[in-house]
Amino acid sequence: MNCRLNVNLINKHVFHRIHDLKLDKTSGASELIEIGLEILKTQLDSIKDSQMDITDVIFKLAQELLKVRPSMAPIINTIGYLL
């Protein structure tokens, strides 16, 4: 896995959804996880390069999702499971 990740690995629509998720102060951890997994699916579905290492994409997206609610254990546990 590359240590230096390209921000362009994540499409703009996904970054906007993550930003909206950060602003969501009403959803609980399980709802945030569900939305986060939908965001991950959207990102993976948008990959057009069959040679791309999706490990880098998942890692970068996980970093962004951890920033949503870094203190919520269920989110940390789910992302840890994915990685």
C-alpha positions in Angstrom: 0.0 0.0 0.0 1.3 3.5 -0.9 2.2 5.7 2.1 1.4 8.8 0.1 -2.2 8.6 -1.1 -3.6 10.6 -3.9 -6.7 12.6 -2.9 -8.0 12.1 -6.4 -8.6 8.4 -5.4 -11.9 9.7 -3.9 -14.4 11.2 -6.3 -15.9 14.7 -5.6 -19.4 13.3 -5.0 -18.2 11.0 -2.3 -16.2 13.8 -0.6 -19.5 15.9 -0.6 -21.4 13.0 1.0 -18.7 12.7 3.7 -18.9 16.4 4.3 -22.7 16.1 4.7 -22.2 13.2 7.0 -19.8 15.3 9.2 -22.6 17.9 9.5 -25.2 15.3 10.5 -25.6 15.8 14.3 -28.9 13.7 14.6 -27.9 10.3 13.4 -26.6 7.6 15.8 -23.5 5.4 15.3 -25.4 2.6 13.5 -27.0 5.1 11.0 -23.6 6.7 10.4 -22.1 3.3 9.7 -24.8 2.5 7.3 -24.4 5.8 5.4 -20.6 5.3 5.5 -20.9 1.8 3.9 -23.2 3.3 1.3 -20.5 5.9 0.6 -17.9 3.2 0.3 -20.1 1.3 -2.1 -20.6 4.4 -4.2 -16.9 5.0 -4.4 -16.0 1.5 -5.3 -18.8 1.4 -8.0 -17.3 4.6 -9.5 -13.9 3.1 -10.1 -13.3 2.7 -13.8 -9.7 1.6 -13.8 -9.6 -2.2 -13.4 -5.9 -2.0 -12.6 -6.4 0.4 -9.6 -5.4 -1.0 -6.2 -8.7 -0.6 -4.3 -6.8 -1.1 -1.0 -5.5 2.5 -1.4 -9.1 3.7 -2.1 -10.5 1.9 0.9 -7.7 3.2 3.2 -8.1 6.8 2.1 -11.9 6.6 2.4 -11.6 5.0 5.9 -9.3 7.9 7.0 -12.0 10.4 5.9 -14.8 8.4 7.5 -12.9 8.2 10.8 -12.9 12.0 10.9 -16.8 12.0 10.9 -17.0 10.9 14.6 -13.6 9.8 15.8 -15.0 9.1 19.3 -17.7 6.7 18.3 -16.5 3.2 19.0 -18.9 1.4 16.5 -17.5 3.5 13.6 -13.9 2.8 14.6 -14.7 -0.9 15.0 -16.4 -1.1 11.6 -13.6 0.7 9.8 -11.0 -1.5 11.6 -12.9 -4.6 10.4 -12.8 -3.3 6.8 -9.1 -2.6 7.0 
